[in-house]
Amino acid sequence: MNTYKYKIKPDVALEFYKQNGMEVGFDPAALNGVLMIDAPDEDTAELMRKTFTDIRMWERTNEYFDN
């Protein structure tokens, strides 16, 4: 398995929340996040990602993220 990493696009995520009548309960300027998917290949990672998130909120990254 390979690990595919995506980082949040804050402006897109906040707009999605707003369009769906939701509000964040924290300072929006602090919005950050990393999505990690273990998959055999990038195409499968994309398909998996589509099942549980709005993919427009995330961009692929090769940055290293420490726990």
TIMI-304826 format. One line per 4 residues: their letters; for each residue x, y, z of N, C-alpha, C, O, CB. Coordinates in nm, 4 decimals. Glycine has a CB too. Layout:
residues N
a = X,Y,Z,X,Y,Z,X,Y,Z,X,Y,Z,X,Y,Z | ...;
***
This chain:
residues 67
mnty = 0.0833,-0.1189,0.0000,0.0000,0.0000,0.0000,0.0875,0.1248,0.0000,0.1976,0.1260,0.0551,-0.0947,0.0000,0.1213 | 0.0369,0.2273,-0.0618,0.1014,0.3579,-0.0628,0.0147,0.4545,0.0161,-0.1069,0.4374,0.0247,0.1243,0.4090,-0.2083 | 0.0776,0.5557,0.0734,0.0027,0.6582,0.1456,-0.0026,0.7837,0.0601,0.1004,0.8371,0.0190,0.0668,0.6882,0.2844 | -0.1248,0.8300,0.0338,-0.1473,0.9510,-0.0441,-0.1970,1.0588,0.0506,-0.2899,1.0370,0.1283,-0.2490,0.9265,-0.1604;
kyki = -0.1338,1.1756,0.0431,-0.1626,1.2839,0.1373,-0.2260,1.4016,0.0637,-0.1868,1.4374,-0.0474,-0.0335,1.3289,0.2104 | -0.3251,1.4598,0.1298,-0.3952,1.5761,0.0765,-0.4052,1.6803,0.1870,-0.4292,1.6456,0.3027,-0.5368,1.5376,0.0223 | -0.3874,1.8064,0.1530,-0.4064,1.9112,0.2534,-0.5302,1.9912,0.2185,-0.5672,2.0041,0.1018,-0.2822,2.0038,0.2625 | -0.5930,2.0441,0.3209,-0.7197,2.1163,0.3054,-0.6987,2.2461,0.2288,-0.5954,2.3114,0.2434,-0.7826,2.1455,0.4427;
kpdv = -0.7955,2.2829,0.1482,-0.8017,2.4136,0.0847,-0.9020,2.4933,0.1687,-1.0227,2.4819,0.1471,-0.8445,2.4046,-0.0703 | -0.8546,2.5726,0.2628,-0.9453,2.6403,0.3571,-1.0557,2.7206,0.2914,-1.1705,2.7137,0.3355,-0.8671,2.7307,0.4450 | -1.0246,2.7971,0.1867,-1.1272,2.8800,0.1242,-1.2390,2.7956,0.0632,-1.3560,2.8330,0.0711,-1.0649,2.9686,0.0173 | -1.2043,2.6830,0.0029,-1.3040,2.5946,-0.0577,-1.3880,2.5271,0.0506,-1.5102,2.5183,0.0386,-1.2357,2.4884,-0.1467;
alef = -1.3222,2.4797,0.1557,-1.3939,2.4129,0.2646,-1.4912,2.5083,0.3329,-1.6054,2.4713,0.3602,-1.2950,2.3566,0.3674 | -1.4475,2.6293,0.3602,-1.5351,2.7264,0.4266,-1.6533,2.7649,0.3378,-1.7645,2.7832,0.3873,-1.4559,2.8518,0.4651 | -1.6304,2.7770,0.2083,-1.7396,2.8082,0.1161,-1.8396,2.6921,0.1115,-1.9604,2.7152,0.1074,-1.6844,2.8379,-0.0257 | -1.7911,2.5696,0.1120,-1.8783,2.4520,0.1145,-1.9668,2.4542,0.2394,-2.0875,2.4314,0.2309,-1.7944,2.3219,0.1101;
ykqn = -1.9067,2.4815,0.3543,-1.9842,2.4892,0.4790,-2.0915,2.5963,0.4685,-2.2070,2.5739,0.5048,-1.8919,2.5184,0.5991 | -2.0522,2.7132,0.4183,-2.1453,2.8256,0.4072,-2.2618,2.7910,0.3141,-2.3774,2.8191,0.3460,-2.0720,2.9512,0.3560 | -2.2318,2.7307,0.2002,-2.3346,2.6937,0.1039,-2.4332,2.5920,0.1606,-2.5479,2.5848,0.1166,-2.2703,2.6385,-0.0211 | -2.3885,2.5139,0.2578,-2.4723,2.4110,0.3169,-2.5310,2.4533,0.4510,-2.5777,2.3696,0.5283,-2.3932,2.2845,0.3339;
gmev = -2.5284,2.5846,0.4783,-2.5909,2.6385,0.5978,-2.5191,2.6060,0.7272,-2.5789,2.6114,0.8346,-2.7285,2.5895,0.6066 | -2.3923,2.5726,0.7182,-2.3152,2.5370,0.8374,-2.2178,2.6486,0.8732,-2.1806,2.7301,0.7887,-2.2391,2.4047,0.8154 | -2.1779,2.6506,0.9979,-2.0760,2.7443,1.0447,-1.9729,2.6681,1.1255,-2.0055,2.5724,1.1958,-2.1388,2.8586,1.1290 | -1.8486,2.7114,1.1149,-1.7443,2.6481,1.1956,-1.7496,2.7060,1.3361,-1.7890,2.8212,1.3545,-1.6031,2.6689,1.1323;
gfdp = -1.7110,2.6282,1.4338,-1.7143,2.6733,1.5725,-1.5780,2.7188,1.6217,-1.5483,2.7076,1.7406,-1.7660,2.5634,1.6614 | -1.4954,2.7696,1.5323,-1.3611,2.8156,1.5676,-1.3222,2.9272,1.4718,-1.3944,2.9564,1.3765,-1.2571,2.6984,1.5627 | -1.2078,2.9892,1.4976,-1.1581,3.0956,1.4103,-1.1282,3.0365,1.2719,-1.0388,2.9526,1.2602,-1.0299,3.1631,1.4713 | -1.1998,3.0775,1.1674,-1.1780,3.0206,1.0340,-1.0350,3.0355,0.9832,-0.9905,2.9560,0.9005,-1.2713,3.0851,0.9364;
aaln = -0.9631,3.1354,1.0310,-0.8238,3.1544,0.9884,-0.7348,3.0397,1.0353,-0.6257,3.0197,0.9818,-0.7694,3.2874,1.0417 | -0.7805,2.9646,1.1346,-0.7016,2.8544,1.1889,-0.7282,2.7218,1.1177,-0.6670,2.6205,1.1518,-0.7299,2.8391,1.3362 | -0.8178,2.7208,1.0202,-0.8558,2.5960,0.9541,-0.7366,2.5325,0.8845,-0.6701,2.5956,0.8024,-0.9679,2.6207,0.8534 | -0.7106,2.4084,0.9179,-0.6056,2.3310,0.8528,-0.6421,2.1841,0.8665,-0.7288,2.1488,0.9463,-0.4643,2.3610,0.9149;
gvlm = -0.5791,2.1016,0.7922,-0.6046,1.9588,0.8026,-0.5288,1.8818,0.6971,-0.4891,1.9357,0.5938,-0.7525,1.9304,0.7911 | -0.5096,1.7532,0.7260,-0.4416,1.6637,0.6340,-0.5249,1.5366,0.6241,-0.5667,1.4810,0.7256,-0.2950,1.6329,0.6810 | -0.5487,1.4916,0.5034,-0.6197,1.3680,0.4770,-0.5173,1.2685,0.4234,-0.4469,1.2974,0.3267,-0.7386,1.3894,0.3761 | -0.5092,1.1522,0.4858,-0.4144,1.0500,0.4413,-0.4921,0.9247,0.4049,-0.5759,0.8781,0.4822,-0.3078,1.0194,0.5512;
idap = -0.4645,0.8708,0.2879,-0.5327,0.7516,0.2403,-0.4294,0.6474,0.2002,-0.3380,0.6758,0.1227,-0.6263,0.7848,0.1217 | -0.4443,0.5274,0.2532,-0.3606,0.4152,0.2133,-0.4334,0.3406,0.1019,-0.5456,0.2935,0.1201,-0.3291,0.3205,0.3348 | -0.3681,0.3307,-0.0130,-0.4285,0.2659,-0.1287,-0.3177,0.2068,-0.2159,-0.2019,0.2476,-0.2062,-0.5158,0.3665,-0.2098 | -0.3532,0.1119,-0.2998,-0.2504,0.0515,-0.3849,-0.1957,0.1452,-0.4921,-0.0823,0.1287,-0.5371,-0.3058,-0.0704,-0.4507;
dedt = -0.2771,0.2449,-0.5336,-0.2317,0.3392,-0.6363,-0.3119,0.4688,-0.6252,-0.4109,0.4757,-0.5524,-0.2462,0.2776,-0.7790 | -0.2675,0.5716,-0.6987,-0.3303,0.7036,-0.6883,-0.4754,0.7037,-0.7373,-0.5603,0.7714,-0.6792,-0.2499,0.8052,-0.7673 | -0.5038,0.6297,-0.8420,-0.6420,0.6239,-0.8924,-0.7366,0.5671,-0.7869,-0.8476,0.6172,-0.7692,-0.6491,0.5385,-1.0205 | -0.6930,0.4637,-0.7175,-0.7753,0.4052,-0.6116,-0.7896,0.5027,-0.4956,-0.8968,0.5125,-0.4359,-0.7147,0.2724,-0.5626;
aelm = -0.6828,0.5749,-0.4631,-0.6896,0.6752,-0.3565,-0.7935,0.7814,-0.3909,-0.8690,0.8243,-0.3037,-0.5512,0.7407,-0.3340 | -0.7981,0.8243,-0.5169,-0.8973,0.9236,-0.5598,-1.0391,0.8689,-0.5447,-1.1277,0.9397,-0.4970,-0.8721,0.9656,-0.7060 | -1.0611,0.7456,-0.5842,-1.1936,0.6851,-0.5715,-1.2346,0.6717,-0.4246,-1.3500,0.6962,-0.3894,-1.1959,0.5476,-0.6396 | -1.1402,0.6331,-0.3401,-1.1689,0.6212,-0.1968,-1.2034,0.7580,-0.1381,-1.2977,0.7715,-0.0601,-1.0483,0.5596,-0.1219;
rktf = -1.1267,0.8572,-0.1763,-1.1465,0.9925,-0.1247,-1.2845,1.0456,-0.1601,-1.3460,1.1159,-0.0799,-1.0394,1.0863,-0.1789 | -1.3332,1.0134,-0.2770,-1.4650,1.0588,-0.3217,-1.5782,0.9989,-0.2385,-1.6874,1.0555,-0.2339,-1.4850,1.0237,-0.4680 | -1.5542,0.8861,-0.1732,-1.6612,0.8204,-0.0978,-1.6903,0.8887,0.0347,-1.7997,0.8722,0.0888,-1.6254,0.6765,-0.0728 | -1.5960,0.9648,0.0884,-1.6205,1.0221,0.2207,-1.5866,1.1692,0.2371,-1.5812,1.2180,0.3500,-1.5449,0.9466,0.3193;
tdir = -1.5639,1.2407,0.1292,-1.5373,1.3836,0.1417,-1.5658,1.4548,0.0105,-1.5712,1.3919,-0.0952,-1.3923,1.4080,0.1850 | -1.5837,1.5845,0.0176,-1.5958,1.6661,-0.1027,-1.4531,1.6894,-0.1525,-1.3769,1.7634,-0.0903,-1.6723,1.8033,-0.0745 | -1.4177,1.6278,-0.2623,-1.2790,1.6296,-0.3072,-1.2291,1.7676,-0.3467,-1.1082,1.7890,-0.3558,-1.2627,1.5372,-0.4224 | -1.3198,1.8613,-0.3703,-1.2763,1.9972,-0.4058,-1.2032,2.0657,-0.2912,-1.1299,2.1621,-0.3129,-1.3961,2.0816,-0.4474;
mwer = -1.2230,2.0158,-0.1679,-1.1612,2.0773,-0.0499,-1.0151,2.0393,-0.0316,-0.9465,2.0985,0.0517,-1.2378,2.0390,0.0734 | -0.9665,1.9427,-0.1066,-0.8347,1.8860,-0.0799,-0.7455,1.8930,-0.2018,-0.7914,1.8780,-0.3150,-0.8474,1.7425,-0.0336 | -0.6159,1.9163,-0.1775,-0.5186,1.9110,-0.2855,-0.4069,1.8151,-0.2469,-0.3648,1.8106,-0.1313,-0.4622,2.0518,-0.3167 | -0.3602,1.7399,-0.3431,-0.2550,1.6410,-0.3204,-0.1279,1.7128,-0.2792,-0.0957,1.8195,-0.3315,-0.2308,1.5546,-0.4469;
tney = -0.0564,1.6536,-0.1857,0.0698,1.7109,-0.1390,0.1708,1.6003,-0.1184,0.1342,1.4866,-0.0888,0.0498,1.7909,-0.0086 | 0.2963,1.6329,-0.1337,0.4044,1.5389,-0.1043,0.4798,1.5817,0.0209,0.5841,1.5255,0.0541,0.5008,1.5284,-0.2236 | 0.4253,1.6829,0.0907,0.4904,1.7294,0.2129,0.4908,1.6192,0.3165,0.4014,1.5346,0.3196,0.4205,1.8542,0.2682 | 0.5907,1.6207,0.4000,0.5990,1.5252,0.5095,0.5253,1.5814,0.6303,0.5477,1.6957,0.6700,0.7466,1.4934,0.5447;
fdn = 0.4383,1.5013,0.6878,0.3632,1.5417,0.8057,0.3982,1.4487,0.9187,0.3741,1.3282,0.9106,0.2111,1.5414,0.7792 | 0.4550,1.5036,1.0244,0.4915,1.4241,1.1421,0.3700,1.4139,1.2331,0.2881,1.5057,1.2373,0.6130,1.4871,1.2181 | 0.3574,1.3042,1.3054,0.2449,1.2853,1.3979,0.2529,1.3826,1.5105,0.1669,1.3822,1.5986,0.2415,1.1438,1.4525;
***
